Amino acid sequence: WLRRNRFVDVACHGEGERTFAALLDGREPDGVSWLEGDAFHTRPKAPRLADYAGLPSPYLDGTFEPLLAAAPGISWIAMWETNRGCPFSCTFCDWGSATQSKVHRFELDRLEREIGWFADKRIEIVYCADGNFGILSRDVEIAEAIAASKRTTGYPTFFYVNSTKNATERLYTIQKILVDQMGTNGVTMALQSVDTATLDKIKRKNISLAHFEELQRRFTHDRVYTNTDVIIGLPGETYETFADGVSHIVASGQHNEIQFRNCYVLPNAELAAPAYRREHGLELVSQEIREAHVQIERVDEVPEHIDVVVGTATMPRADWVRAKVFAWLADALYFDRLLQLPFLLLGSEAGVPLRTLVELFAESEGPVVAPLVAGLRAKAESIQQGGLEWFEGTDAGGILWPADQWFLLSLVRSGSLDAFYDEAAQILGAFADEELVVNDAIELNRALLNVPTEGGEIVVTCWHTVWERYLAVIYDEDRPL
């Protein structure tokens, strides 16, 4: 790594505060590697710090004062660490697998003074860099303290965290504080997979699925927005377990959003180890990292790349494409609300799983749906060749678009929405026993879709109380159709 990156003088392994200070003092600390000419040198890894009392705070010691003074009127984001370490060892993560150890904490007095500094300097956003905020009982106190600062001073405006796992009651209390008082948009439920074999292979079997489902139920009752993380292409996952898992998550009450993520191989994660990659048949491709919703011609001065898993022993390349297309269609049809009403009612009233419905559209030969699905499939195959994650929508503002949004934009810009809903009624006509309910739901769903070029009042007459039943399912209430 040092030979590939000659501009780096010294690489530090592990925590850097004392190591960097020692280097500046001209000493040779443990936990570093360097080159002399082409000769490689390394020192044994230094032990983790157990006590942070001697570490200065860059907020409190004046480090940032010149920067703030030089840029008046700028809104700032502060990275904030209240503890360090992760007790979990998920193989796709370079956090726990790199430390896999006890969680050590910064002193509360220091944290309280830093909250005061955020308020005094009018810091808009504080992003908590803890691996598992909520893992310690005192984290409730910290959340309450930062919320109290906002109430009394107005700052910080937002506070974002990476939530812990398993601590159901504590996490619920913390997230209620953040959602109600700190402007948090919602709660992320980091499931990644619900397949037990996959969870075992990625070392997450000690993270309770029941914990997530209980939190989902409670947040739903409280009208708190949640989203769920799911990773495509994890070791042990098959197309079948992936699609069934998405159906299970929806049936468990997730109707807002699933954030489908690629399986990335990070340098320090166990997933990157050659033996682990061979064991699980991981096929990788290097992909350029680009942001969505930016101009296509905007190119970063220093492009960065990341390795993406595009096939495994249990999810061969063709099945990876199927899983990717399935995820995009689930996003567009269900979570982007193109067909959420009929899908949800078929699930609640007839027990039809989301997988069945999405696959009907994935396999459709209809003149509207089939070309769009073909476009999704071609995009997934291009990613397997190192292509960008996003659609290059030259006909849609010259913007890079996520695939599900490209699907929706294509329907709107081509004037095909009405034809799409007619085709959807034909596809869902397979469920003849529910035909009247499905037709009501499709008609109401079409009317509810907010399209910029359409306006005015729409009156929809339904044979069934589809809207009332839809809301009842969304909010887990007992109100039959």
KOLDO-863312 format. One line per field, with one value per residue (C-alpha): x, y, z; residue in three letters. Coordinates in Angstrom, 2 decimals. Layout:
residues N
px <- [X	...]
py <- [Y	...]
pz <- [Z	...]
res <- [ALA	...]
***
This chain:
residues 481
px <- [0.00	2.83	4.55	1.35	0.90	4.34	2.94	2.24	5.21	3.87	0.84	-0.66	-2.46	-5.20	-5.74	-3.70	-3.69	-0.64	1.06	0.85	2.06	5.05	5.91	5.81	8.15	10.60	10.00	9.30	6.03	4.49	1.75	3.32	4.74	6.98	9.43	13.11	13.87	12.09	12.71	9.58	9.59	6.83	6.45	4.21	0.66	0.18	-2.36	-5.71	-6.16	-8.26	-8.39	-9.08	-8.70	-5.34	-6.53	-7.22	-10.52	-10.03	-13.27	-12.28	-8.55	-9.03	-7.98	-10.97	-11.15	-9.07	-11.13	-14.43	-13.15	-11.95	-15.33	-18.15	-21.69	-20.82	-22.97	-20.83	-21.10	-19.22	-18.09	-18.44	-17.16	-18.62	-17.20	-14.90	-14.93	-17.46	-18.28	-19.70	-17.61	-19.72	-17.53	-18.58	-17.62	-14.09	-15.21	-15.95	-13.69	-10.85	-11.37	-13.74	-13.35	-14.67	-16.30	-14.26	-15.88	-14.96	-15.64	-19.11	-17.68	-15.76	-18.85	-21.03	-18.49	-18.34	-22.14	-21.77	-19.15	-21.49	-24.19	-21.82	-20.44	-23.92	-23.00	-26.01	-25.41	-23.62	-22.91	-22.09	-19.18	-19.88	-20.30	-23.25	-24.88	-27.22	-25.00	-24.20	-26.88	-25.47	-26.28	-29.85	-28.38	-26.23	-29.22	-31.22	-28.34	-28.00	-31.79	-31.79	-29.10	-31.32	-34.31	-32.38	-29.99	-31.36	-28.17	-27.25	-30.23	-29.77	-28.09	-27.49	-26.31	-25.44	-27.76	-26.76	-28.30	-30.23	-30.74	-34.45	-35.80	-32.83	-32.71	-36.44	-36.07	-33.12	-34.74	-37.93	-35.82	-34.00	-37.10	-39.26	-36.65	-33.55	-34.92	-33.91	-35.75	-36.35	-34.84	-32.63	-33.06	-29.79	-30.97	-28.76	-30.37	-33.00	-31.64	-30.20	-27.52	-26.36	-26.35	-24.17	-21.66	-21.37	-21.15	-24.39	-26.19	-25.83	-27.99	-31.63	-34.20	-36.90	-35.30	-35.80	-39.36	-40.35	-38.85	-40.60	-43.93	-43.45	-42.22	-45.12	-47.63	-45.90	-45.94	-42.12	-40.65	-38.29	-36.21	-34.41	-30.94	-30.55	-27.34	-27.37	-24.81	-23.84	-22.06	-24.59	-27.52	-29.36	-31.80	-34.62	-33.59	-33.04	-36.46	-38.23	-36.38	-37.62	-41.16	-40.71	-39.52	-42.58	-44.92	-43.33	-44.48	-41.83	-43.89	-41.73	-38.40	-35.82	-32.38	-30.89	-27.10	-24.40	-22.04	-18.78	-15.41	-13.62	-9.86	-9.88	-13.04	-12.90	-14.79	-11.57	-9.42	-8.35	-9.33	-12.82	-13.30	-12.32	-14.54	-17.64	-16.77	-16.90	-16.63	-15.57	-15.56	-14.10	-16.75	-16.23	-17.87	-20.26	-23.09	-26.66	-28.60	-25.58	-24.79	-23.39	-20.47	-19.38	-16.21	-14.30	-10.75	-9.52	-11.89	-12.31	-13.26	-14.66	-14.87	-18.42	-19.50	-21.34	-21.57	-21.04	-21.05	-24.70	-25.75	-24.09	-23.80	-27.15	-28.91	-27.17	-28.71	-32.12	-31.70	-30.64	-33.62	-35.93	-34.66	-35.10	-38.62	-39.58	-38.30	-40.20	-43.47	-43.81	-41.61	-41.89	-45.67	-46.33	-48.45	-48.27	-52.05	-52.87	-49.70	-50.42	-54.08	-53.25	-50.81	-53.16	-56.41	-55.21	-51.81	-49.93	-46.25	-44.45	-42.05	-44.88	-46.12	-42.70	-41.79	-45.00	-43.74	-40.15	-41.42	-44.06	-44.06	-46.32	-45.38	-44.90	-43.30	-41.11	-38.83	-38.30	-37.41	-35.02	-33.40	-32.96	-31.47	-29.01	-27.97	-27.32	-25.21	-23.25	-22.47	-20.99	-18.59	-17.61	-20.32	-21.74	-24.45	-26.74	-28.64	-27.22	-30.46	-29.41	-33.09	-33.95	-31.94	-28.51	-28.63	-27.41	-30.55	-31.07	-32.68	-36.07	-36.36	-35.28	-38.17	-40.67	-39.22	-39.38	-43.09	-43.83	-41.67	-42.96	-46.59	-47.06	-48.47	-52.07	-50.95	-48.78	-51.73	-53.90	-51.14	-50.77	-54.48	-53.96	-50.91	-52.69	-55.76	-54.19	-55.87	-59.44	-60.99	-59.70	-60.37	-62.76	-60.52	-57.45	-59.19	-60.31	-56.77	-55.15	-57.53	-56.97	-53.21	-53.06	-55.03	-52.81	-49.54	-48.31	-47.10	-45.73	-47.59	-50.96	-53.15	-56.69	-59.10	-59.69	-62.77	-62.39	-65.36	-64.43	-66.53	-64.40	-62.84	-59.40	-57.89	-59.08	-57.83	-54.51	-53.92	-54.96	-52.33	-49.68	-50.27	-51.01	-54.61	-57.65	-59.90	-61.11	-61.84]
py <- [0.00	2.39	1.57	2.39	5.65	7.23	10.54	8.87	9.10	6.98	4.70	4.46	1.25	1.88	5.03	7.98	10.69	9.67	8.15	11.42	13.47	11.14	11.50	15.29	15.00	13.00	9.71	6.31	5.04	1.59	0.91	2.55	1.43	3.34	3.00	3.89	3.87	0.67	-1.12	-1.72	-1.17	-1.72	-1.46	-3.74	-2.51	-0.23	-1.19	0.59	3.59	2.73	6.27	9.34	11.86	13.05	13.59	17.24	18.23	20.13	21.96	23.10	23.82	26.52	24.47	25.55	29.20	30.60	28.58	29.86	33.43	33.21	32.05	34.04	33.11	29.51	26.67	23.92	20.18	18.86	15.24	14.17	11.10	10.16	6.63	4.47	0.80	-1.76	-5.10	-6.55	-8.19	-8.01	-9.24	-6.51	-3.72	-2.45	-0.97	-3.82	-6.25	-3.74	-3.15	-5.97	-4.87	-3.07	0.30	3.01	6.31	9.98	11.81	13.27	16.59	16.96	16.05	18.57	21.32	20.35	20.61	24.12	24.90	23.68	26.02	28.97	28.60	28.01	24.63	23.53	19.78	17.39	13.96	11.41	9.20	6.46	3.01	2.17	5.20	3.85	0.96	2.69	3.60	7.14	7.71	8.58	11.34	12.59	12.69	14.60	17.06	17.87	18.23	20.60	22.67	23.04	24.05	26.75	28.05	26.79	24.82	22.31	22.11	18.44	15.46	12.24	8.92	5.34	3.38	0.36	-3.11	-5.19	-2.45	-2.15	0.00	2.36	2.82	3.50	6.21	7.83	7.83	9.36	12.20	12.73	12.54	14.71	17.33	17.15	17.24	13.67	12.61	9.08	5.92	3.56	-0.14	-1.73	-5.27	-6.00	-9.48	-11.61	-14.97	-16.89	-18.66	-15.33	-13.67	-16.52	-16.14	-12.37	-12.77	-10.98	-13.94	-12.24	-9.31	-10.03	-9.79	-9.69	-6.46	-4.79	-6.03	-4.81	-1.38	-1.28	-1.99	0.67	3.36	2.61	3.15	6.44	7.64	7.74	7.35	4.39	2.95	-0.38	-1.12	-4.25	-5.31	-7.03	-9.80	-10.81	-14.16	-16.96	-14.97	-16.45	-14.71	-16.60	-15.68	-12.06	-11.68	-13.53	-11.38	-8.16	-9.58	-10.44	-6.92	-5.41	-7.90	-6.92	-3.33	-1.54	0.46	3.62	2.71	-0.02	1.37	-1.26	-1.10	-2.89	-5.16	-3.20	-4.67	-2.34	-2.80	-3.65	-5.76	-9.54	-9.63	-8.41	-11.28	-13.54	-16.72	-15.34	-14.24	-17.66	-19.46	-17.54	-17.17	-13.38	-11.77	-8.13	-5.19	-1.73	1.00	4.76	6.51	9.20	11.01	10.78	13.91	15.82	16.90	14.08	16.19	17.05	15.03	14.90	16.20	12.95	10.12	7.39	3.76	1.00	-2.77	-4.07	-7.69	-8.64	-12.39	-15.02	-18.79	-18.65	-15.74	-16.21	-13.22	-13.89	-14.13	-10.94	-9.16	-10.62	-9.43	-5.95	-5.63	-6.98	-4.34	-1.52	-2.65	-3.01	0.54	1.99	0.07	-0.08	2.41	5.14	4.53	3.79	0.77	0.67	0.66	-2.45	-4.24	-3.55	-4.58	-7.79	-8.54	-7.70	-9.12	-12.06	-12.86	-12.26	-11.62	-8.64	-11.02	-12.52	-9.11	-7.69	-10.79	-10.50	-7.13	-8.36	-11.10	-9.03	-8.85	-5.79	-2.95	-0.41	-2.45	-4.86	-2.21	-0.51	-3.81	-4.51	-1.13	-2.03	-5.39	-3.78	-1.29	-4.10	-5.95	-2.76	-2.42	-5.92	-4.53	-1.58	0.85	3.66	2.92	5.62	6.15	8.93	10.80	13.11	13.59	14.38	17.46	15.93	14.42	11.10	9.28	6.26	3.41	3.53	7.26	6.71	4.19	6.76	9.61	7.47	6.88	10.55	12.02	9.59	10.27	6.56	6.75	5.98	3.14	1.83	1.72	0.00	-2.56	-2.95	-3.78	-6.52	-7.92	-7.93	-9.45	-12.78	-12.27	-12.48	-12.94	-9.51	-7.79	-5.10	-4.21	-4.11	-1.89	0.51	0.61	1.17	4.01	5.72	5.12	6.78	9.77	10.17	10.15	13.73	14.63	18.14	18.52	17.64	19.74	20.33	18.32	14.63	12.80	9.03	6.82	3.46	0.39	-0.41	1.59	1.09	4.32	3.70	0.10	1.22	3.63	0.98	-1.42	1.31	2.27	-1.27	-0.49	-2.77	-1.39	-4.06	-3.44]
pz <- [0.00	0.82	-2.46	-4.37	-2.45	-2.32	-1.07	2.31	4.68	7.55	7.93	11.42	12.47	15.04	17.07	15.91	18.56	20.58	17.54	15.60	18.56	18.93	15.23	15.53	18.51	16.41	18.22	16.63	18.13	17.91	15.39	12.32	8.97	6.55	3.67	3.57	-0.11	-1.10	2.19	4.26	8.02	10.57	14.32	16.44	16.86	19.84	22.52	22.44	24.67	27.72	29.09	26.96	29.78	28.43	24.87	24.02	22.43	19.15	19.89	23.37	22.84	20.18	17.16	15.08	16.16	13.23	10.73	12.13	12.20	8.59	7.27	8.88	7.87	7.02	8.39	9.91	10.53	13.55	13.88	17.51	19.30	22.70	22.79	20.70	19.81	18.56	20.19	16.97	14.25	11.08	8.24	5.78	8.20	8.86	12.18	14.56	12.73	13.09	16.83	17.87	21.41	24.41	24.06	25.78	26.67	26.73	29.98	30.42	31.60	28.34	26.30	28.15	27.51	23.82	23.59	25.03	22.36	19.58	20.88	21.35	17.81	16.31	14.84	12.77	12.49	14.85	13.38	16.07	14.99	17.56	16.08	18.35	19.97	22.63	23.63	26.95	29.50	29.72	26.01	27.02	29.21	26.33	23.97	26.58	27.08	23.39	23.07	26.07	24.34	21.28	23.41	25.27	22.58	19.25	18.55	17.33	15.00	14.03	15.70	13.76	15.17	14.16	16.42	18.44	18.14	20.66	23.31	22.45	25.29	25.44	21.66	21.55	24.24	22.47	19.04	20.43	21.86	18.56	16.36	18.63	19.53	17.31	13.77	12.96	9.80	11.02	12.39	10.38	11.14	10.01	9.27	6.20	5.85	7.59	6.40	9.35	7.27	5.85	9.28	10.55	7.70	8.18	11.99	12.85	14.42	17.82	16.61	17.33	14.51	17.19	18.46	15.08	14.68	18.14	17.42	14.04	15.71	18.40	16.03	13.67	16.48	17.36	13.71	13.68	10.19	9.84	7.03	6.79	5.43	3.28	1.49	-1.91	-2.47	1.06	1.52	1.94	0.53	-2.45	-4.76	-3.03	0.52	-0.55	-2.22	0.58	3.11	1.51	1.62	5.30	6.14	4.46	6.14	9.47	8.99	6.91	4.40	4.27	2.73	2.32	1.51	-0.78	-0.70	-2.64	-0.75	-0.76	0.14	2.55	3.04	6.76	6.74	7.03	3.73	2.05	3.35	0.44	2.30	3.10	-0.50	-1.80	0.71	-0.38	-4.08	-4.04	-7.49	-7.35	-9.72	-9.17	-9.45	-9.56	-6.62	-7.86	-6.12	-7.36	-8.35	-9.68	-13.22	-15.36	-16.57	-13.02	-12.39	-9.13	-9.29	-7.75	-8.72	-6.13	-6.65	-4.47	-4.90	-5.33	-4.91	-8.15	-7.61	-4.91	-4.58	-3.49	-5.71	-9.11	-11.44	-13.16	-9.79	-8.63	-11.62	-10.70	-7.10	-8.22	-10.59	-7.88	-5.44	-7.95	-8.83	-5.15	-4.68	-7.64	-7.31	-3.54	-1.70	-4.36	-4.12	-7.78	-6.79	-3.02	-2.46	-4.52	-3.38	0.29	0.07	-1.78	1.03	3.89	2.45	0.33	1.87	-1.39	-0.56	-2.07	-3.84	-5.90	-6.99	-7.87	-9.85	-11.89	-13.12	-13.53	-15.85	-17.65	-21.43	-21.49	-23.87	-21.08	-18.29	-20.26	-21.88	-18.53	-16.85	-19.71	-19.02	-15.36	-16.28	-18.72	-16.03	-13.51	-16.09	-16.82	-13.10	-13.25	-15.87	-13.65	-14.80	-12.68	-10.13	-11.52	-14.75	-16.89	-17.60	-20.41	-21.25	-17.62	-16.80	-17.39	-13.91	-12.48	-11.25	-8.97	-10.92	-9.22	-9.90	-13.51	-13.79	-12.51	-14.60	-17.72	-17.23	-16.58	-19.33	-21.97	-21.03	-20.27	-16.73	-17.69	-19.95	-17.12	-14.72	-17.36	-17.81	-14.04	-13.81	-16.40	-14.60	-11.24	-12.91	-11.95	-8.58	-9.86	-6.40	-5.43	-8.76	-7.50	-4.57	-6.82	-9.37	-6.63	-5.24	-8.66	-9.52	-6.18	-6.34	-9.78	-8.53	-5.47	-7.47	-7.50	-10.99	-11.68	-14.98	-13.48	-11.24	-10.07	-7.99	-8.72	-7.45	-7.05	-6.21	-4.68	-3.93	-0.90	1.94	0.41	1.77	5.33	5.18	3.70	6.59	9.10	7.77	7.61	11.26	12.53	13.48	13.57	10.83	8.37	4.71]
res <- [TRP	LEU	ARG	ARG	ASN	ARG	PHE	VAL	ASP	VAL	ALA	CYS	HIS	GLY	GLU	GLY	GLU	ARG	THR	PHE	ALA	ALA	LEU	LEU	ASP	GLY	ARG	GLU	PRO	ASP	GLY	VAL	SER	TRP	LEU	GLU	GLY	ASP	ALA	PHE	HIS	THR	ARG	PRO	LYS	ALA	PRO	ARG	LEU	ALA	ASP	TYR	ALA	GLY	LEU	PRO	SER	PRO	TYR	LEU	ASP	GLY	THR	PHE	GLU	PRO	LEU	LEU	ALA	ALA	ALA	PRO	GLY	ILE	SER	TRP	ILE	ALA	MET	TRP	GLU	THR	ASN	ARG	GLY	CYS	PRO	PHE	SER	CYS	THR	PHE	CYS	ASP	TRP	GLY	SER	ALA	THR	GLN	SER	LYS	VAL	HIS	ARG	PHE	GLU	LEU	ASP	ARG	LEU	GLU	ARG	GLU	ILE	GLY	TRP	PHE	ALA	ASP	LYS	ARG	ILE	GLU	ILE	VAL	TYR	CYS	ALA	ASP	GLY	ASN	PHE	GLY	ILE	LEU	SER	ARG	ASP	VAL	GLU	ILE	ALA	GLU	ALA	ILE	ALA	ALA	SER	LYS	ARG	THR	THR	GLY	TYR	PRO	THR	PHE	PHE	TYR	VAL	ASN	SER	THR	LYS	ASN	ALA	THR	GLU	ARG	LEU	TYR	THR	ILE	GLN	LYS	ILE	LEU	VAL	ASP	GLN	MET	GLY	THR	ASN	GLY	VAL	THR	MET	ALA	LEU	GLN	SER	VAL	ASP	THR	ALA	THR	LEU	ASP	LYS	ILE	LYS	ARG	LYS	ASN	ILE	SER	LEU	ALA	HIS	PHE	GLU	GLU	LEU	GLN	ARG	ARG	PHE	THR	HIS	ASP	ARG	VAL	TYR	THR	ASN	THR	ASP	VAL	ILE	ILE	GLY	LEU	PRO	GLY	GLU	THR	TYR	GLU	THR	PHE	ALA	ASP	GLY	VAL	SER	HIS	ILE	VAL	ALA	SER	GLY	GLN	HIS	ASN	GLU	ILE	GLN	PHE	ARG	ASN	CYS	TYR	VAL	LEU	PRO	ASN	ALA	GLU	LEU	ALA	ALA	PRO	ALA	TYR	ARG	ARG	GLU	HIS	GLY	LEU	GLU	LEU	VAL	SER	GLN	GLU	ILE	ARG	GLU	ALA	HIS	VAL	GLN	ILE	GLU	ARG	VAL	ASP	GLU	VAL	PRO	GLU	HIS	ILE	ASP	VAL	VAL	VAL	GLY	THR	ALA	THR	MET	PRO	ARG	ALA	ASP	TRP	VAL	ARG	ALA	LYS	VAL	PHE	ALA	TRP	LEU	ALA	ASP	ALA	LEU	TYR	PHE	ASP	ARG	LEU	LEU	GLN	LEU	PRO	PHE	LEU	LEU	LEU	GLY	SER	GLU	ALA	GLY	VAL	PRO	LEU	ARG	THR	LEU	VAL	GLU	LEU	PHE	ALA	GLU	SER	GLU	GLY	PRO	VAL	VAL	ALA	PRO	LEU	VAL	ALA	GLY	LEU	ARG	ALA	LYS	ALA	GLU	SER	ILE	GLN	GLN	GLY	GLY	LEU	GLU	TRP	PHE	GLU	GLY	THR	ASP	ALA	GLY	GLY	ILE	LEU	TRP	PRO	ALA	ASP	GLN	TRP	PHE	LEU	LEU	SER	LEU	VAL	ARG	SER	GLY	SER	LEU	ASP	ALA	PHE	TYR	ASP	GLU	ALA	ALA	GLN	ILE	LEU	GLY	ALA	PHE	ALA	ASP	GLU	GLU	LEU	VAL	VAL	ASN	ASP	ALA	ILE	GLU	LEU	ASN	ARG	ALA	LEU	LEU	ASN	VAL	PRO	THR	GLU	GLY	GLY	GLU	ILE	VAL	VAL	THR	CYS	TRP	HIS	THR	VAL	TRP	GLU	ARG	TYR	LEU	ALA	VAL	ILE	TYR	ASP	GLU	ASP	ARG	PRO	LEU]
***
